């Protein structure tokens, strides 16, 4: 038995092509809103530039910059913990995104490092953020407590480069623990609220 070759007419080719195009368009029309919703509500990735979070992020400037997974899930409820790394809009320049570590939450008293007051009580609806690389970070020590409303994601993993794949650990440096009462402060200092 000899194999048969099926010849298609232009009409059949056009119909088949049209059915493929409909399937593609239908899938595309479904994929776009699903993707946009995922990126808006669940997670996305972003490249970290600069040295402010060294050594945790971008430890070697000669290497390609770290790319992190930014989780939006928890921040919709403003659920943030001390020690977490968050992404937020800069309080000084709304066009700029920042990535910093949460040092203190509302109600905490924090000893500042160069802010106008030596001690600050973090007001309601705010947090105190700092970069891990002190002296190379524009953070709350420059502009004070930051509104939680500026936060848009929590960094959870390094996803690039492959040699740095890891989950980002929440930790608070021992010398940056918030103070839990006025008994730790020098009586001559003022407290900014």
N, C-alpha and C positions, 0 to 999 in steps of 0.2 A: 504494500500500500504506500502510495506516494503522498508526502505531505502536501496539504493544500494551502495555497496562499489566498488570503482573503483580501480582496481589493475594496478600498473604501472610496466612496464618492465624496466630493467636496461638501455636499450637504451633510453627510454623516460625520465628517471631520468637524464641521462647524457646530453641529449639535453636541458632539462629545466635548469639544473645547468649551462651549457655552456651559455645559453642566459642570465641568471642572472649575470654570471661572465663578460660577454661582457658589459652589462648595467652598472655594477659597475666600470669596467675599463674605460669605456667612461666617466662616471661622474667624476671619479678620475682624468682622464687626463684633463678634463675641469676645475675642482675645483683647482688643484694645480697652474696653471698659474694665475687664477683669484685671488686666495689668495695671491700669491707672489706679484702680481701687486698692490693689495690693501695695503698690508703691506709696500711696497716700496714707493707708491705714496700718500696714503691717511692717514692712521693712524695705530698705534700699541700701546700696553701697555707696561709699564716698571715699575719695582719696584724701589723705591727711598730709597737709603741707606744713613745713616749718618745724622748729625745734622745741616749741613750748611744752610738749608732752614727752620729751625724752627723759629717761630711757625707755619708757613704756611703749611709745609709738615713735617710729622713725629713729631707732637707736643709732643707725649708721647712715650718715648723710650721703655717703658715696653710693649707697644702695638705692634701688627704686623706692619711692615713698610707699608707706603702708596704705592699704585699702581696707576699710573696716565695714562691717555689717552694722547698720544703724537700725535698731529696733524701735518702731513707733508704738508698739502695742501698749507698753506700760505708761508712756508719757501722756496719753490721752486723759488718764485719770490723775495726772500729776504725781504719780507714784514713783518717787525717786528716793534713793537711800544714800547715806554718807559713803564716800569711797567710790561710787559709780562714776564712770566716764560718760558725759553727756555731750550732745551736740546742741548748740543753741544759736540764736541770732545775736549778733553783737549789740550790746546796749548803746554803743556809740555810733555804729554804722549798720543800719538795717540790711544793707546789701551784702554784708560779710557774715559768714557762718564761722563759729568757733567750736573747738572741742576741748573740754576741760574736765577736771575731776571735782566732784561735789565734796566740799570740806565740812560745811555746816548747813543745817536746815533751820527753818523758822523756829525762833525761840532760843536757839543756841547762842552762846557768847563765844566769839572767836577772837584770838589775839592776832592782829593784823601784821603784815610785813610791809610797812611803807605807806599804808593808807593814812588819811588825815587824822584819824584817832587810833590809839593803840589797841583799844578793845571796841568791838561792835556787837550789839545784840541783833541778830538777823530778824527782820520784821516778818510778819505774817505774809504768806504767799511769795516768799523769796528764799534764795539759798546763797551760799558763799562758795564761789568756784575759784580754783587755782590750777595753773599748769604745773606739771611735775618738775619741769626744769626752771627752778626759781631764778629770777633775774633775767630770764629770756621769755617771759610770758606776760601778755596783757590780760589781766584778770581782775577779780574783785579787789585786789590790793590797789588797783588803779582807779576803778569806778564804783566800788562798793557792792552791796548785796544786789543780786540779779533776780528779777521777777521770774517766777516759774513759768509764766506765760510765754517767755522767750524760748523756752526749751522745746525742741521738736523731735529728739530721738535719744536713745541710750545706746552707746557703742557696746556690742556684745562679743564680737569676734574680729580677729584680723584674718582677712580672706586672701590677701595678696601682699607680698610675694609668697609663693608656696612654702618656702623655707621658714616662714614666720606664722604659718597657720596655727591659730590657738584661740582659746576662749580668753577674753579679757577679764581678769580678776578684779573684784571690788576690794580695795583696801584703802586705808587711811594712814598716811605716815604718822608714826608715833608722836612726832613733834607738832602735828597739826590737829590733834584731837581737840574738839570744842571744849570750852570750860563750862562747867555746870553750875556755876554760881559766882557771885561777886566776891567770895572769900579768896579766890585765886588772883584777884586783881590788886594792883598797887592802889592804895586809897587816894593817891594824888591824881590818878588818871581819870579822864572823863569817859563816859560810856555813850556812844552814839546809838540812837535808836532809829 
